[in-house]
Amino acid sequence: MKKLKVHYFQHIAGEGFGSCYDYLKTLGAEITATEFFALPTDLSFDIEALPDVEDVDLLMIMGGTMSVNDEVNFPWLKIEKRWIRRYLAQSKPAIGLCLGGQLIANALGASVTRNTVQEMGWSTVYKSNYIEKDCFQMPAEIQVMQWHSETFDIPKGAIRLAESKVCANQLYQIGTNVLGFQFHPEITKRVLDIFIEHEEELNIFQGAAIQAISELKNSQSQQFIQGNQLLNQAIDYVLRV
């Protein structure tokens, strides 16, 4: 039986796969990674240094503190987006998480811009109204982790699946093989601790949709479960398990 080859693009040191690592292992996945954060910013980085598209059965694109538009300070973003376009041209399964969802959208020509407010912390996301039958099924509402300043436009040909009161575009679907999340269904306590550490150091977030760091540090284990299960279902959906 052919092994499922999963590759993930990682943009923050220590972030890893989040909750879905163990689930992918139950599917017998062979997991590899490209760690963009480890690349020198002045490196002449070529697309051929990334995996062969044919060797990837599922692409997972993780979050990050940078903007998809900041190609000057992170020149590898151009290469990453070129590779994503090459990969998606073959209609292969992909899931983007926060920055990852923005990268897929931007690689396909959609704009990524500053959201009207920053979102940080636990919040409610609602299922959008759509009539297409063969769509990934969101619950009517779900509590999820938000951690973003920017938002993606829905790519041409995609369907919006979820929204929140302060950010209209929270999840989109392209075909039946691509899902782009604005929120973080993969969040675990360990990953949240990394996010909190970054925020305490950089002090990026402020505004009405920001949850206090002291409250986030007291997040309970059951708060992570819904999002983690949703991501497992998303993996099944794009793989057609």
N, C-alpha and C positions, 0 to 999 in steps of 0.2 A: 504494500500500500504506500502510495506517494505521501511523503511528509508535507504538512502545511508549512510553507516558508513565510514567516512574518518578519517584516523589516519595519523598524520605527526610526523616525527622525526626532532627535532630542536636542533641545535648545537651551536647557538649564541643567547645570551640573547637579547630579543627585536626584533629579526628578524621576527618571526611569519610566516604567510603564504604568505606574499607578495600580489600580485594582485589577486590571484585566490580565496581568501576567499569569497568575495562577489559573485563570479560566482558559487562557490560550494553551497552557501546558496540558490541561485535561483534554484538549483537542489534538494533542500530540504535536504541537507546533515547534518548529525550529526557529528560534528568535535571534535576530541580529539587529545591529543599530548603527546609525551614523550620528556621531556626537559633534554637531556643528559648533557647540560652545567651546570645544577644545581646539578649534582651528584658529591660527593666528589671523588677525584681521587684514594683514597685508599679504596673506598667502595668495599666490596665483593658483586658484583652485579650479580644476577642470571637471566637467560633468562625467567624464570617464572614470573619475575616482569614486563615483557612487556605484551602487550595485547595478548589474544588468537587469533591466526591467523584466526580462524573462525569468529571472531567478526570484521574483517576489510574487507571492500569491495574495498577500494582504499588506497594505501600507497603513501604518498608524503614524499620524503626525501630531506631535505633542505641543504643549504650550510654550510660552517664552515671554520675557520681559521686553523684547525689542518690538518695533513696528515692522510690518511687512514692507512698509514704504522706505525703511531706513537702509537702502542698499549702499549708501556711501560708507557708513560705519560697519556694515555687515555685508561685504560684497558677495559672500556665498549665497545670499538670498536670491540673487539672480539665477545662480546655478540650480539651487533647490527648486525654484519655480519652473525652470526649464525642464528639469527631470520630472516634476509632477505632471506637467503637460504631456510629456512623452509617455508617462505611465498611464494616465487617464485616457489617452488616445486609443489604448488597447482595451478599454472598458473593463479594467481590472478593479477589484474591491479596494476601497480606501475609506478611512475614517479620520477626520481632522478634529482636534480638540482645542478650542479657544484660538490661540495663534494658528494652530493647524487648520481649523475651519476657515480662518481668514486667508491663509496661504493658498488653499485650494481655490477659494473664490477669486482671489487676486490673480492667480495663475491662469484662470479662465476668463479674465478680463473685467471682473467686477471690482468696484471701488471698495477700499477699506479706509474709513475716515473716523475721526473722533466722534464718539457717542455723545449725546447731549449731556449725559451724566456718567460718571464712573460707577461701576458696580463691583462691590467687594463683600463677600459673605454669603450666608444662606438666604435664598430668596425663592419666590414661587414663579415657575414657568408654566405657561398655559398652552394647551394644544390649539393650533391654528385651525381655521375652517378651510378644509380642502375637500374636493369631491372625488379625486382620483382614488381608485380602489386599491391598487397594488402599491401602497405606501407603508413605510415603517410606522408602526402604531405607537403613538405617544399616549400616556394617560391624560385625562382631562386636565389635571394639574399635578405638578411634582415639585418638591423642594430640592433645590440643587445649589451647588457652589458656584458663585460668580467671582471673576477676578480679571476685569478688563477695563480698559479706557477707550478702546476703539471698537468699531462694529463693521461687519461686512454687509455689502449689498448682496441680494440674492442673485447668484449667477444666472445668466440667460439659459432658459430651459429647465431650471431647477424649480422645486416646489418648497415653499416655506411650511415647515411642520410645527414650529413652536415659536412663542413670543413671550415677552414680559411687559409689565406696565411701563418700564423705563427704557427698554431696548426691543424694538420691533422684531428684529431678526435673531432668533436664538437657535434655530436648527433648520437646515435645508437638506433636500435629497436631490440627487442627480441620477436619473435612471433608477436602477435597483441595486446599484453597486457602490454608491458614494453617499456618505453622510457627513455633513459639516456642522459641528456643534460650536456655539459661542460659549456655553457654560462648561463646567468641568465634571462630567459624570464619573471620571476615573479617580476622583479625589479620595485619598486615604488620609488617616491621621498623620502618617509620616510625611506625605507630600504637602499636606496643609501646614505642617511645622516649617517646611522649607519656604513656602510662600510667605508665611508670617515673618520668618527671619529676614527675607528679602525686603518686605515692607517696613519692618522696624529699622532696617539699614538705610533704605532709599526714600521712605516717606512719600510715596507716589500718589496715594489715594486720599480724596477728601470729597465731601458732599453728602447729599441726602440719602444716597443708596449705599452707604458704607457702614458695615457692621463693626462695632468696636473690637479691637484686637483682644481685649480681655475676654469678651464673649466667645470669640473664635477659638481661643485657647481652651475653652471649656466645652467644645463641641463633643457631643456624645456619640458613641459608636453606632447607634441606630440611625443617626442622621446621614451616614454615608451609604447606607444599604440600598436605598431606592435608586440613586444615581448609578451605583456600581452594577446593579442588576439591569438597569436600562442599557448600559454600555455592553454588557454580555449579550443582551437581546439584539443590539445593533450589530455586533460582530456576527451573530447567527444570520441576521438579515442580509448583510452584504455578501456573506459567504454562501447564502442559501442553504444553511445547515438544516 
